[in-house]
Amino acid sequence: MSNKITENTIEVFAIELLERSGYQYIYAPDIAHNGERPERNSYDDVLLSERLQNAIRRINPKIPIDSQQEALKEIQRINSPELLANNEVFHRMLTEGINVSYQKDGNQKAI
């Protein structure tokens, strides 16, 4: 009997691990532009912008909406021809946060 580790084995393991951590698995074709519950306009859309926007709002409820929108735009601007570089930038934003500023009482505030 072979104990080969395949991409499918790793994918199933990762899905099960995430589900045990409370995440919900959604079959990708269901949220494709032509799926049952589309969440993207085409397969070229890498980000699920509505989900991302909702997560930014949920995680940062006290930050002004304009600043939340600016954070979303910063993520959408990640655009290197190198996939690894894009992943590193996104990971840094996810773990360290995104610097945005806003006006409050006539003063510039940084978040």
Gaussian input, Z-matrix of N, CA and C with variables (Angstrom, degrees):
# hf/3-21g

backbone

0 1
 N
 C     1     B1
 C     2     B2     1     A1
 N     3     B3     2     A2     1     D1
 C     4     B4     3     A3     2     D2
 C     5     B5     4     A4     3     D3
 N     6     B6     5     A5     4     D4
 C     7     B7     6     A6     5     D5
 C     8     B8     7     A7     6     D6
 N     9     B9     8     A8     7     D7
 C    10    B10     9     A9     8     D8
 C    11    B11    10    A10     9     D9
 N    12    B12    11    A11    10    D10
 C    13    B13    12    A12    11    D11
 C    14    B14    13    A13    12    D12
 N    15    B15    14    A14    13    D13
 C    16    B16    15    A15    14    D14
 C    17    B17    16    A16    15    D15
 N    18    B18    17    A17    16    D16
 C    19    B19    18    A18    17    D17
 C    20    B20    19    A19    18    D18
 N    21    B21    20    A20    19    D19
 C    22    B22    21    A21    20    D20
 C    23    B23    22    A22    21    D21
 N    24    B24    23    A23    22    D22
 C    25    B25    24    A24    23    D23
 C    26    B26    25    A25    24    D24
 N    27    B27    26    A26    25    D25
 C    28    B28    27    A27    26    D26
 C    29    B29    28    A28    27    D27
 N    30    B30    29    A29    28    D28
 C    31    B31    30    A30    29    D29
 C    32    B32    31    A31    30    D30
 N    33    B33    32    A32    31    D31
 C    34    B34    33    A33    32    D32
 C    35    B35    34    A34    33    D33
 N    36    B36    35    A35    34    D34
 C    37    B37    36    A36    35    D35
 C    38    B38    37    A37    36    D36
 N    39    B39    38    A38    37    D37
 C    40    B40    39    A39    38    D38
 C    41    B41    40    A40    39    D39
 N    42    B42    41    A41    40    D40
 C    43    B43    42    A42    41    D41
 C    44    B44    43    A43    42    D42
 N    45    B45    44    A44    43    D43
 C    46    B46    45    A45    44    D44
 C    47    B47    46    A46    45    D45
 N    48    B48    47    A47    46    D46
 C    49    B49    48    A48    47    D47
 C    50    B50    49    A49    48    D48
 N    51    B51    50    A50    49    D49
 C    52    B52    51    A51    50    D50
 C    53    B53    52    A52    51    D51
 N    54    B54    53    A53    52    D52
 C    55    B55    54    A54    53    D53
 C    56    B56    55    A55    54    D54
 N    57    B57    56    A56    55    D55
 C    58    B58    57    A57    56    D56
 C    59    B59    58    A58    57    D57
 N    60    B60    59    A59    58    D58
 C    61    B61    60    A60    59    D59
 C    62    B62    61    A61    60    D60
 N    63    B63    62    A62    61    D61
 C    64    B64    63    A63    62    D62
 C    65    B65    64    A64    63    D63
 N    66    B66    65    A65    64    D64
 C    67    B67    66    A66    65    D65
 C    68    B68    67    A67    66    D66
 N    69    B69    68    A68    67    D67
 C    70    B70    69    A69    68    D68
 C    71    B71    70    A70    69    D69
 N    72    B72    71    A71    70    D70
 C    73    B73    72    A72    71    D71
 C    74    B74    73    A73    72    D72
 N    75    B75    74    A74    73    D73
 C    76    B76    75    A75    74    D74
 C    77    B77    76    A76    75    D75
 N    78    B78    77    A77    76    D76
 C    79    B79    78    A78    77    D77
 C    80    B80    79    A79    78    D78
 N    81    B81    80    A80    79    D79
 C    82    B82    81    A81    80    D80
 C    83    B83    82    A82    81    D81
 N    84    B84    83    A83    82    D82
 C    85    B85    84    A84    83    D83
 C    86    B86    85    A85    84    D84
 N    87    B87    86    A86    85    D85
 C    88    B88    87    A87    86    D86
 C    89    B89    88    A88    87    D87
 N    90    B90    89    A89    88    D88
 C    91    B91    90    A90    89    D89
 C    92    B92    91    A91    90    D90
 N    93    B93    92    A92    91    D91
 C    94    B94    93    A93    92    D92
 C    95    B95    94    A94    93    D93
 N    96    B96    95    A95    94    D94
 C    97    B97    96    A96    95    D95
 C    98    B98    97    A97    96    D96
 N    99    B99    98    A98    97    D97
 C   100   B100    99    A99    98    D98
 C   101   B101   100   A100    99    D99
 N   102   B102   101   A101   100   D100
 C   103   B103   102   A102   101   D101
 C   104   B104   103   A103   102   D102
 N   105   B105   104   A104   103   D103
 C   106   B106   105   A105   104   D104
 C   107   B107   106   A106   105   D105
 N   108   B108   107   A107   106   D106
 C   109   B109   108   A108   107   D107
 C   110   B110   109   A109   108   D108
 N   111   B111   110   A110   109   D109
 C   112   B112   111   A111   110   D110
 C   113   B113   112   A112   111   D111
 N   114   B114   113   A113   112   D112
 C   115   B115   114   A114   113   D113
 C   116   B116   115   A115   114   D114
 N   117   B117   116   A116   115   D115
 C   118   B118   117   A117   116   D116
 C   119   B119   118   A118   117   D117
 N   120   B120   119   A119   118   D118
 C   121   B121   120   A120   119   D119
 C   122   B122   121   A121   120   D120
 N   123   B123   122   A122   121   D121
 C   124   B124   123   A123   122   D122
 C   125   B125   124   A124   123   D123
 N   126   B126   125   A125   124   D124
 C   127   B127   126   A126   125   D125
 C   128   B128   127   A127   126   D126
 N   129   B129   128   A128   127   D127
 C   130   B130   129   A129   128   D128
 C   131   B131   130   A130   129   D129
 N   132   B132   131   A131   130   D130
 C   133   B133   132   A132   131   D131
 C   134   B134   133   A133   132   D132
 N   135   B135   134   A134   133   D133
 C   136   B136   135   A135   134   D134
 C   137   B137   136   A136   135   D135
 N   138   B138   137   A137   136   D136
 C   139   B139   138   A138   137   D137
 C   140   B140   139   A139   138   D138
 N   141   B141   140   A140   139   D139
 C   142   B142   141   A141   140   D140
 C   143   B143   142   A142   141   D141
 N   144   B144   143   A143   142   D142
 C   145   B145   144   A144   143   D143
 C   146   B146   145   A145   144   D144
 N   147   B147   146   A146   145   D145
 C   148   B148   147   A147   146   D146
 C   149   B149   148   A148   147   D147
 N   150   B150   149   A149   148   D148
 C   151   B151   150   A150   149   D149
 C   152   B152   151   A151   150   D150
 N   153   B153   152   A152   151   D151
 C   154   B154   153   A153   152   D152
 C   155   B155   154   A154   153   D153
 N   156   B156   155   A155   154   D154
 C   157   B157   156   A156   155   D155
 C   158   B158   157   A157   156   D156
 N   159   B159   158   A158   157   D157
 C   160   B160   159   A159   158   D158
 C   161   B161   160   A160   159   D159
 N   162   B162   161   A161   160   D160
 C   163   B163   162   A162   161   D161
 C   164   B164   163   A163   162   D162
 N   165   B165   164   A164   163   D163
 C   166   B166   165   A165   164   D164
 C   167   B167   166   A166   165   D165
 N   168   B168   167   A167   166   D166
 C   169   B169   168   A168   167   D167
 C   170   B170   169   A169   168   D168
 N   171   B171   170   A170   169   D169
 C   172   B172   171   A171   170   D170
 C   173   B173   172   A172   171   D171
 N   174   B174   173   A173   172   D172
 C   175   B175   174   A174   173   D173
 C   176   B176   175   A175   174   D174
 N   177   B177   176   A176   175   D175
 C   178   B178   177   A177   176   D176
 C   179   B179   178   A178   177   D177
 N   180   B180   179   A179   178   D178
 C   181   B181   180   A180   179   D179
 C   182   B182   181   A181   180   D180
 N   183   B183   182   A182   181   D181
 C   184   B184   183   A183   182   D182
 C   185   B185   184   A184   183   D183
 N   186   B186   185   A185   184   D184
 C   187   B187   186   A186   185   D185
 C   188   B188   187   A187   186   D186
 N   189   B189   188   A188   187   D187
 C   190   B190   189   A189   188   D188
 C   191   B191   190   A190   189   D189
 N   192   B192   191   A191   190   D190
 C   193   B193   192   A192   191   D191
 C   194   B194   193   A193   192   D192
 N   195   B195   194   A194   193   D193
 C   196   B196   195   A195   194   D194
 C   197   B197   196   A196   195   D195
 N   198   B198   197   A197   196   D196
 C   199   B199   198   A198   197   D197
 C   200   B200   199   A199   198   D198
 N   201   B201   200   A200   199   D199
 C   202   B202   201   A201   200   D200
 C   203   B203   202   A202   201   D201
 N   204   B204   203   A203   202   D202
 C   205   B205   204   A204   203   D203
 C   206   B206   205   A205   204   D204
 N   207   B207   206   A206   205   D205
 C   208   B208   207   A207   206   D206
 C   209   B209   208   A208   207   D207
 N   210   B210   209   A209   208   D208
 C   211   B211   210   A210   209   D209
 C   212   B212   211   A211   210   D210
 N   213   B213   212   A212   211   D211
 C   214   B214   213   A213   212   D212
 C   215   B215   214   A214   213   D213
 N   216   B216   215   A215   214   D214
 C   217   B217   216   A216   215   D215
 C   218   B218   217   A217   216   D216
 N   219   B219   218   A218   217   D217
 C   220   B220   219   A219   218   D218
 C   221   B221   220   A220   219   D219
 N   222   B222   221   A221   220   D220
 C   223   B223   222   A222   221   D221
 C   224   B224   223   A223   222   D222
 N   225   B225   224   A224   223   D223
 C   226   B226   225   A225   224   D224
 C   227   B227   226   A226   225   D225
 N   228   B228   227   A227   226   D226
 C   229   B229   228   A228   227   D227
 C   230   B230   229   A229   228   D228
 N   231   B231   230   A230   229   D229
 C   232   B232   231   A231   230   D230
 C   233   B233   232   A232   231   D231
 N   234   B234   233   A233   232   D232
 C   235   B235   234   A234   233   D233
 C   236   B236   235   A235   234   D234
 N   237   B237   236   A236   235   D235
 C   238   B238   237   A237   236   D236
 C   239   B239   238   A238   237   D237
 N   240   B240   239   A239   238   D238
 C   241   B241   240   A240   239   D239
 C   242   B242   241   A241   240   D240
 N   243   B243   242   A242   241   D241
 C   244   B244   243   A243   242   D242
 C   245   B245   244   A244   243   D243
 N   246   B246   245   A245   244   D244
 C   247   B247   246   A246   245   D245
 C   248   B248   247   A247   246   D246
 N   249   B249   248   A248   247   D247
 C   250   B250   249   A249   248   D248
 C   251   B251   250   A250   249   D249
 N   252   B252   251   A251   250   D250
 C   253   B253   252   A252   251   D251
 C   254   B254   253   A253   252   D252
 N   255   B255   254   A254   253   D253
 C   256   B256   255   A255   254   D254
 C   257   B257   256   A256   255   D255
 N   258   B258   257   A257   256   D256
 C   259   B259   258   A258   257   D257
 C   260   B260   259   A259   258   D258
 N   261   B261   260   A260   259   D259
 C   262   B262   261   A261   260   D260
 C   263   B263   262   A262   261   D261
 N   264   B264   263   A263   262   D262
 C   265   B265   264   A264   263   D263
 C   266   B266   265   A265   264   D264
 N   267   B267   266   A266   265   D265
 C   268   B268   267   A267   266   D266
 C   269   B269   268   A268   267   D267
 N   270   B270   269   A269   268   D268
 C   271   B271   270   A270   269   D269
 C   272   B272   271   A271   270   D270
 N   273   B273   272   A272   271   D271
 C   274   B274   273   A273   272   D272
 C   275   B275   274   A274   273   D273
 N   276   B276   275   A275   274   D274
 C   277   B277   276   A276   275   D275
 C   278   B278   277   A277   276   D276
 N   279   B279   278   A278   277   D277
 C   280   B280   279   A279   278   D278
 C   281   B281   280   A280   279   D279
 N   282   B282   281   A281   280   D280
 C   283   B283   282   A282   281   D281
 C   284   B284   283   A283   282   D282
 N   285   B285   284   A284   283   D283
 C   286   B286   285   A285   284   D284
 C   287   B287   286   A286   285   D285
 N   288   B288   287   A287   286   D286
 C   289   B289   288   A288   287   D287
 C   290   B290   289   A289   288   D288
 N   291   B291   290   A290   289   D289
 C   292   B292   291   A291   290   D290
 C   293   B293   292   A292   291   D291
 N   294   B294   293   A293   292   D292
 C   295   B295   294   A294   293   D293
 C   296   B296   295   A295   294   D294
 N   297   B297   296   A296   295   D295
 C   298   B298   297   A297   296   D296
 C   299   B299   298   A298   297   D297
 N   300   B300   299   A299   298   D298
 C   301   B301   300   A300   299   D299
 C   302   B302   301   A301   300   D300
 N   303   B303   302   A302   301   D301
 C   304   B304   303   A303   302   D302
 C   305   B305   304   A304   303   D303
 N   306   B306   305   A305   304   D304
 C   307   B307   306   A306   305   D305
 C   308   B308   307   A307   306   D306
 N   309   B309   308   A308   307   D307
 C   310   B310   309   A309   308   D308
 C   311   B311   310   A310   309   D309
 N   312   B312   311   A311   310   D310
 C   313   B313   312   A312   311   D311
 C   314   B314   313   A313   312   D312
 N   315   B315   314   A314   313   D313
 C   316   B316   315   A315   314   D314
 C   317   B317   316   A316   315   D315
 N   318   B318   317   A317   316   D316
 C   319   B319   318   A318   317   D317
 C   320   B320   319   A319   318   D318
 N   321   B321   320   A320   319   D319
 C   322   B322   321   A321   320   D320
 C   323   B323   322   A322   321   D321
 N   324   B324   323   A323   322   D322
 C   325   B325   324   A324   323   D323
 C   326   B326   325   A325   324   D324
 N   327   B327   326   A326   325   D325
 C   328   B328   327   A327   326   D326
 C   329   B329   328   A328   327   D327
 N   330   B330   329   A329   328   D328
 C   331   B331   330   A330   329   D329
 C   332   B332   331   A331   330   D330

   B1=1.4520
   B2=1.5203
   B3=1.3123
   B4=1.4520
   B5=1.5290
   B6=1.3013
   B7=1.4643
   B8=1.5190
   B9=1.3147
   B10=1.4530
   B11=1.5176
   B12=1.3138
   B13=1.4510
   B14=1.5208
   B15=1.3132
   B16=1.4581
   B17=1.5300
   B18=1.3154
   B19=1.4630
   B20=1.5281
   B21=1.3220
   B22=1.4607
   B23=1.5274
   B24=1.3275
   B25=1.4644
   B26=1.5193
   B27=1.3126
   B28=1.4668
   B29=1.5268
   B30=1.3434
   B31=1.4665
   B32=1.5306
   B33=1.3142
   B34=1.4692
   B35=1.5272
   B36=1.3172
   B37=1.4730
   B38=1.5264
   B39=1.3413
   B40=1.4612
   B41=1.5265
   B42=1.3268
   B43=1.4681
   B44=1.5215
   B45=1.3172
   B46=1.4652
   B47=1.5231
   B48=1.3161
   B49=1.4606
   B50=1.5340
   B51=1.3145
   B52=1.4644
   B53=1.5260
   B54=1.3146
   B55=1.4711
   B56=1.5283
   B57=1.3288
   B58=1.4722
   B59=1.5261
   B60=1.3262
   B61=1.4646
   B62=1.5332
   B63=1.3309
   B64=1.4591
   B65=1.5187
   B66=1.3154
   B67=1.4593
   B68=1.5233
   B69=1.3239
   B70=1.4564
   B71=1.5230
   B72=1.3213
   B73=1.4561
   B74=1.5242
   B75=1.3197
   B76=1.4610
   B77=1.5239
   B78=1.2951
   B79=1.4525
   B80=1.5250
   B81=1.3351
   B82=1.4710
   B83=1.5239
   B84=1.3232
   B85=1.4712
   B86=1.5258
   B87=1.3315
   B88=1.4679
   B89=1.5184
   B90=1.3456
   B91=1.4651
   B92=1.5290
   B93=1.3339
   B94=1.4666
   B95=1.5240
   B96=1.3124
   B97=1.4664
   B98=1.5237
   B99=1.3100
   B100=1.4578
   B101=1.5333
   B102=1.3312
   B103=1.4610
   B104=1.5147
   B105=1.3186
   B106=1.4639
   B107=1.5186
   B108=1.3451
   B109=1.4725
   B110=1.5314
   B111=1.3346
   B112=1.4718
   B113=1.5340
   B114=1.3290
   B115=1.4660
   B116=1.5208
   B117=1.3174
   B118=1.4628
   B119=1.5184
   B120=1.3300
   B121=1.4581
   B122=1.5222
   B123=1.3384
   B124=1.4567
   B125=1.5283
   B126=1.3299
   B127=1.4621
   B128=1.5262
   B129=1.3289
   B130=1.4641
   B131=1.5228
   B132=1.3253
   B133=1.4652
   B134=1.5244
   B135=1.3211
   B136=1.4612
   B137=1.5212
   B138=1.3149
   B139=1.4572
   B140=1.5187
   B141=1.3081
   B142=1.4580
   B143=1.5309
   B144=1.3303
   B145=1.4679
   B146=1.5188
   B147=1.3232
   B148=1.4662
   B149=1.5210
   B150=1.3256
   B151=1.4743
   B152=1.5295
   B153=1.3392
   B154=1.4584
   B155=1.5206
   B156=1.3192
   B157=1.4627
   B158=1.5317
   B159=1.3238
   B160=1.4663
   B161=1.5253
   B162=1.3388
   B163=1.4668
   B164=1.5258
   B165=1.3321
   B166=1.4682
   B167=1.5229
   B168=1.3162
   B169=1.4726
   B170=1.5241
   B171=1.3384
   B172=1.4610
   B173=1.5300
   B174=1.3264
   B175=1.4616
   B176=1.5226
   B177=1.3451
   B178=1.4733
   B179=1.5284
   B180=1.3315
   B181=1.4646
   B182=1.5337
   B183=1.3127
   B184=1.4692
   B185=1.5256
   B186=1.3173
   B187=1.4600
   B188=1.5240
   B189=1.3319
   B190=1.4677
   B191=1.5357
   B192=1.3221
   B193=1.4648
   B194=1.5255
   B195=1.3465
   B196=1.4677
   B197=1.5267
   B198=1.3159
   B199=1.4639
   B200=1.5216
   B201=1.3266
   B202=1.4549
   B203=1.5270
   B204=1.3350
   B205=1.4620
   B206=1.5320
   B207=1.3251
   B208=1.4658
   B209=1.5287
   B210=1.3395
   B211=1.4714
   B212=1.5298
   B213=1.3247
   B214=1.4619
   B215=1.5286
   B216=1.3222
   B217=1.4659
   B218=1.5258
   B219=1.3300
   B220=1.4675
   B221=1.5280
   B222=1.3240
   B223=1.4647
   B224=1.5233
   B225=1.3201
   B226=1.4642
   B227=1.5262
   B228=1.3235
   B229=1.4692
   B230=1.5251
   B231=1.3157
   B232=1.4641
   B233=1.5241
   B234=1.3325
   B235=1.4557
   B236=1.5235
   B237=1.2861
   B238=1.4593
   B239=1.5289
   B240=1.3170
   B241=1.4583
   B242=1.5351
   B243=1.3215
   B244=1.4667
   B245=1.5249
   B246=1.3169
   B247=1.4573
   B248=1.5255
   B249=1.3225
   B250=1.4595
   B251=1.5281
   B252=1.3272
   B253=1.4699
   B254=1.5245
   B255=1.3308
   B256=1.4671
   B257=1.5224
   B258=1.3256
   B259=1.4637
   B260=1.5208
   B261=1.3288
   B262=1.4634
   B263=1.5248
   B264=1.3311
   B265=1.4626
   B266=1.5277
   B267=1.3351
   B268=1.4602
   B269=1.5237
   B270=1.3232
   B271=1.4673
   B272=1.5222
   B273=1.3218
   B274=1.4655
   B275=1.5304
   B276=1.3273
   B277=1.4703
   B278=1.5256
   B279=1.3201
   B280=1.4524
   B281=1.5257
   B282=1.3159
   B283=1.4653
   B284=1.5229
   B285=1.3469
   B286=1.4580
   B287=1.5214
   B288=1.3146
   B289=1.4542
   B290=1.5201
   B291=1.3204
   B292=1.4601
   B293=1.5183
   B294=1.3239
   B295=1.4579
   B296=1.5187
   B297=1.3199
   B298=1.4585
   B299=1.5165
   B300=1.3331
   B301=1.4619
   B302=1.5178
   B303=1.3256
   B304=1.4596
   B305=1.5232
   B306=1.3269
   B307=1.4541
   B308=1.5331
   B309=1.3328
   B310=1.4621
   B311=1.5112
   B312=1.3133
   B313=1.4630
   B314=1.5421
   B315=1.3162
   B316=1.4617
   B317=1.5162
   B318=1.3200
   B319=1.4590
   B320=1.5219
   B321=1.3228
   B322=1.4633
   B323=1.5286
   B324=1.3144
   B325=1.4632
   B326=1.5224
   B327=1.3063
   B328=1.4675
   B329=1.5276
   B330=1.3077
   B331=1.4682
   B332=1.5145
   A1=109.32
   A2=116.58
   A3=122.41
   A4=110.81
   A5=115.73
   A6=121.72
   A7=110.73
   A8=116.39
   A9=119.83
   A10=110.79
   A11=115.14
   A12=120.83
   A13=107.17
   A14=114.99
   A15=120.32
   A16=109.70
   A17=115.12
   A18=119.89
   A19=110.21
   A20=116.94
   A21=121.07
   A22=111.03
   A23=117.21
   A24=121.19
   A25=110.74
   A26=116.24
   A27=120.93
   A28=110.44
   A29=116.45
   A30=120.22
   A31=111.04
   A32=117.07
   A33=120.65
   A34=109.92
   A35=117.60
   A36=121.32
   A37=110.43
   A38=117.38
   A39=121.39
   A40=111.00
   A41=117.20
   A42=121.03
   A43=110.45
   A44=117.06
   A45=120.84
   A46=111.49
   A47=116.67
   A48=121.19
   A49=110.50
   A50=116.40
   A51=120.18
   A52=111.56
   A53=117.56
   A54=120.20
   A55=110.98
   A56=116.95
   A57=119.79
   A58=111.27
   A59=116.58
   A60=120.92
   A61=112.07
   A62=116.57
   A63=120.14
   A64=115.77
   A65=117.60
   A66=120.46
   A67=109.85
   A68=115.34
   A69=121.28
   A70=109.19
   A71=116.64
   A72=121.68
   A73=108.75
   A74=115.94
   A75=121.56
   A76=107.51
   A77=116.21
   A78=123.07
   A79=108.45
   A80=117.35
   A81=122.56
   A82=114.28
   A83=120.61
   A84=118.76
   A85=113.99
   A86=117.56
   A87=119.61
   A88=112.43
   A89=117.65
   A90=119.80
   A91=112.31
   A92=116.05
   A93=120.55
   A94=109.20
   A95=116.71
   A96=120.97
   A97=112.80
   A98=117.43
   A99=121.22
   A100=111.97
   A101=116.44
   A102=121.20
   A103=112.95
   A104=115.05
   A105=121.60
   A106=112.86
   A107=116.84
   A108=122.24
   A109=108.82
   A110=117.42
   A111=120.09
   A112=112.99
   A113=114.91
   A114=121.62
   A115=111.10
   A116=116.56
   A117=121.47
   A118=108.14
   A119=115.85
   A120=120.83
   A121=112.60
   A122=116.52
   A123=121.33
   A124=107.97
   A125=115.78
   A126=119.24
   A127=111.71
   A128=117.55
   A129=121.14
   A130=112.38
   A131=117.88
   A132=121.69
   A133=109.30
   A134=115.84
   A135=120.33
   A136=110.54
   A137=116.20
   A138=121.35
   A139=111.09
   A140=115.63
   A141=121.24
   A142=104.81
   A143=115.15
   A144=121.94
   A145=113.53
   A146=118.21
   A147=119.34
   A148=110.98
   A149=116.47
   A150=119.40
   A151=110.59
   A152=115.52
   A153=120.04
   A154=110.70
   A155=116.96
   A156=121.35
   A157=110.67
   A158=117.30
   A159=120.67
   A160=111.35
   A161=116.97
   A162=120.62
   A163=110.67
   A164=117.30
   A165=120.72
   A166=109.60
   A167=116.52
   A168=121.31
   A169=110.75
   A170=117.30
   A171=121.53
   A172=111.70
   A173=116.71
   A174=121.44
   A175=112.13
   A176=117.16
   A177=122.13
   A178=111.58
   A179=117.96
   A180=119.37
   A181=114.47
   A182=118.44
   A183=120.74
   A184=113.26
   A185=116.94
   A186=121.22
   A187=108.25
   A188=117.85
   A189=119.94
   A190=112.33
   A191=115.43
   A192=122.04
   A193=111.11
   A194=117.92
   A195=120.85
   A196=111.25
   A197=116.83
   A198=120.58
   A199=111.05
   A200=116.64
   A201=119.87
   A202=110.01
   A203=116.44
   A204=121.01
   A205=110.44
   A206=117.18
   A207=120.89
   A208=110.72
   A209=116.89
   A210=120.27
   A211=110.18
   A212=117.18
   A213=121.02
   A214=110.87
   A215=116.90
   A216=121.02
   A217=111.30
   A218=116.93
   A219=120.15
   A220=110.71
   A221=116.23
   A222=119.95
   A223=109.82
   A224=116.92
   A225=120.79
   A226=111.96
   A227=118.04
   A228=121.91
   A229=113.75
   A230=117.71
   A231=119.81
   A232=107.10
   A233=115.78
   A234=117.44
   A235=111.00
   A236=115.55
   A237=120.76
   A238=107.67
   A239=117.88
   A240=118.63
   A241=112.02
   A242=116.47
   A243=121.64
   A244=110.07
   A245=117.25
   A246=121.95
   A247=111.72
   A248=117.23
   A249=120.87
   A250=110.73
   A251=117.29
   A252=120.85
   A253=110.44
   A254=117.81
   A255=121.16
   A256=110.85
   A257=116.37
   A258=120.68
   A259=111.00
   A260=117.28
   A261=120.61
   A262=111.40
   A263=116.64
   A264=120.52
   A265=109.95
   A266=116.56
   A267=119.73
   A268=110.78
   A269=117.84
   A270=120.84
   A271=110.90
   A272=116.51
   A273=120.27
   A274=110.54
   A275=117.20
   A276=120.29
   A277=110.91
   A278=116.01
   A279=120.98
   A280=111.79
   A281=116.68
   A282=120.05
   A283=114.21
   A284=117.39
   A285=120.51
   A286=113.08
   A287=116.92
   A288=121.29
   A289=111.51
   A290=114.28
   A291=122.02
   A292=107.71
   A293=116.60
   A294=120.48
   A295=109.86
   A296=115.90
   A297=122.26
   A298=107.32
   A299=115.94
   A300=119.74
   A301=109.48
   A302=115.39
   A303=121.63
   A304=109.26
   A305=114.80
   A306=121.49
   A307=109.55
   A308=116.32
   A309=120.49
   A310=107.47
   A311=115.25
   A312=122.23
   A313=110.32
   A314=116.45
   A315=121.53
   A316=114.70
   A317=117.65
   A318=122.05
   A319=110.28
   A320=115.24
   A321=122.10
   A322=109.00
   A323=116.75
   A324=122.16
   A325=108.36
   A326=116.87
   A327=121.97
   A328=108.77
   A329=114.30
   A330=119.77
   A331=107.34
   D1=132.84
   D2=-177.09
   D3=-90.20
   D4=142.30
   D5=177.02
   D6=-111.21
   D7=41.27
   D8=-179.69
   D9=-67.88
   D10=137.09
   D11=174.41
   D12=-95.36
   D13=120.04
   D14=-179.71
   D15=-108.93
   D16=167.02
   D17=176.35
   D18=-58.36
   D19=-40.15
   D20=-179.99
   D21=-63.36
   D22=-41.04
   D23=178.55
   D24=-60.66
   D25=-44.36
   D26=179.66
   D27=-66.16
   D28=-42.09
   D29=-179.91
   D30=-62.27
   D31=-46.75
   D32=179.66
   D33=-62.28
   D34=-42.99
   D35=178.24
   D36=-60.04
   D37=-46.17
   D38=-179.01
   D39=-63.39
   D40=-43.00
   D41=178.64
   D42=-61.02
   D43=-46.79
   D44=179.97
   D45=-63.21
   D46=-40.36
   D47=179.01
   D48=-63.18
   D49=-45.32
   D50=179.47
   D51=-66.66
   D52=-38.96
   D53=177.75
   D54=-63.63
   D55=-39.48
   D56=177.01
   D57=-65.75
   D58=-22.58
   D59=178.59
   D60=-88.90
   D61=3.01
   D62=175.57
   D63=103.23
   D64=0.33
   D65=178.81
   D66=-82.96
   D67=153.18
   D68=178.22
   D69=-102.33
   D70=131.77
   D71=177.18
   D72=-85.95
   D73=132.22
   D74=175.84
   D75=-124.89
   D76=126.10
   D77=179.58
   D78=-65.76
   D79=121.80
   D80=-172.14
   D81=-53.03
   D82=-43.86
   D83=179.39
   D84=-60.54
   D85=-24.22
   D86=178.69
   D87=-67.40
   D88=-29.63
   D89=-178.73
   D90=-105.09
   D91=8.32
   D92=175.60
   D93=-67.30
   D94=164.73
   D95=-177.30
   D96=-57.45
   D97=-25.36
   D98=179.73
   D99=-112.91
   D100=19.78
   D101=-178.20
   D102=-89.96
   D103=-174.57
   D104=-179.12
   D105=-66.37
   D106=-36.29
   D107=-179.51
   D108=-133.74
   D109=73.28
   D110=-173.88
   D111=-59.29
   D112=135.98
   D113=176.40
   D114=-127.57
   D115=10.94
   D116=177.12
   D117=-147.81
   D118=155.05
   D119=-178.45
   D120=-82.64
   D121=-25.62
   D122=178.70
   D123=-160.27
   D124=172.77
   D125=177.41
   D126=-68.84
   D127=-14.45
   D128=177.35
   D129=-72.80
   D130=-20.04
   D131=179.37
   D132=-73.12
   D133=109.27
   D134=-179.27
   D135=-81.63
   D136=-42.00
   D137=-179.32
   D138=-86.83
   D139=142.18
   D140=169.20
   D141=-93.90
   D142=84.93
   D143=-167.92
   D144=-58.27
   D145=-40.07
   D146=-179.57
   D147=-65.76
   D148=-41.94
   D149=177.19
   D150=-63.46
   D151=-42.74
   D152=-179.70
   D153=-63.50
   D154=-44.66
   D155=178.95
   D156=-60.94
   D157=-43.01
   D158=178.24
   D159=-63.83
   D160=-38.48
   D161=179.06
   D162=-66.92
   D163=-42.06
   D164=177.85
   D165=-60.09
   D166=-44.06
   D167=179.86
   D168=-64.37
   D169=-42.67
   D170=-178.34
   D171=-67.24
   D172=-40.95
   D173=-176.97
   D174=-76.57
   D175=-28.38
   D176=-174.81
   D177=-125.58
   D178=59.30
   D179=-173.11
   D180=-65.81
   D181=-22.29
   D182=-176.92
   D183=-91.45
   D184=-5.17
   D185=179.94
   D186=-86.20
   D187=135.96
   D188=179.99
   D189=-55.41
   D190=147.56
   D191=-178.51
   D192=-54.76
   D193=-41.02
   D194=179.54
   D195=-59.32
   D196=-39.37
   D197=179.08
   D198=-70.84
   D199=-36.01
   D200=175.29
   D201=-62.70
   D202=-41.99
   D203=178.58
   D204=-63.98
   D205=-38.82
   D206=178.33
   D207=-63.96
   D208=-39.77
   D209=177.06
   D210=-62.22
   D211=-42.50
   D212=177.38
   D213=-60.97
   D214=-42.65
   D215=179.15
   D216=-63.56
   D217=-38.06
   D218=177.90
   D219=-60.95
   D220=-41.42
   D221=178.43
   D222=-66.32
   D223=-41.84
   D224=-178.88
   D225=-66.96
   D226=-21.24
   D227=-179.48
   D228=-81.17
   D229=-9.66
   D230=178.72
   D231=-60.57
   D232=117.31
   D233=-173.18
   D234=-155.52
   D235=76.14
   D236=174.81
   D237=-109.07
   D238=148.25
   D239=175.01
   D240=-69.14
   D241=-11.00
   D242=-179.41
   D243=-98.12
   D244=114.68
   D245=-179.62
   D246=-57.64
   D247=-41.64
   D248=-179.21
   D249=-62.03
   D250=-41.58
   D251=178.30
   D252=-63.03
   D253=-42.93
   D254=177.51
   D255=-60.33
   D256=-44.96
   D257=179.99
   D258=-62.52
   D259=-40.70
   D260=179.53
   D261=-64.92
   D262=-43.07
   D263=179.06
   D264=-63.34
   D265=-46.78
   D266=-179.93
   D267=-62.53
   D268=-42.35
   D269=178.95
   D270=-60.68
   D271=-42.45
   D272=178.37
   D273=-62.42
   D274=-44.17
   D275=177.84
   D276=-61.82
   D277=-41.09
   D278=-178.10
   D279=-66.73
   D280=-41.06
   D281=-175.33
   D282=-89.67
   D283=-30.27
   D284=-176.57
   D285=-105.49
   D286=-13.00
   D287=-179.37
   D288=92.54
   D289=173.87
   D290=-178.76
   D291=-122.29
   D292=129.09
   D293=179.06
   D294=-79.62
   D295=119.28
   D296=174.49
   D297=-133.06
   D298=159.83
   D299=178.42
   D300=-129.48
   D301=163.05
   D302=178.80
   D303=-154.10
   D304=164.99
   D305=178.67
   D306=-94.63
   D307=132.49
   D308=174.58
   D309=-143.48
   D310=124.07
   D311=-179.72
   D312=54.99
   D313=37.65
   D314=178.27
   D315=77.61
   D316=3.98
   D317=-179.41
   D318=-114.23
   D319=144.97
   D320=176.25
   D321=-79.20
   D322=124.05
   D323=179.13
   D324=-114.49
   D325=140.86
   D326=177.19
   D327=-108.78
   D328=141.63
   D329=178.20
   D330=-118.71

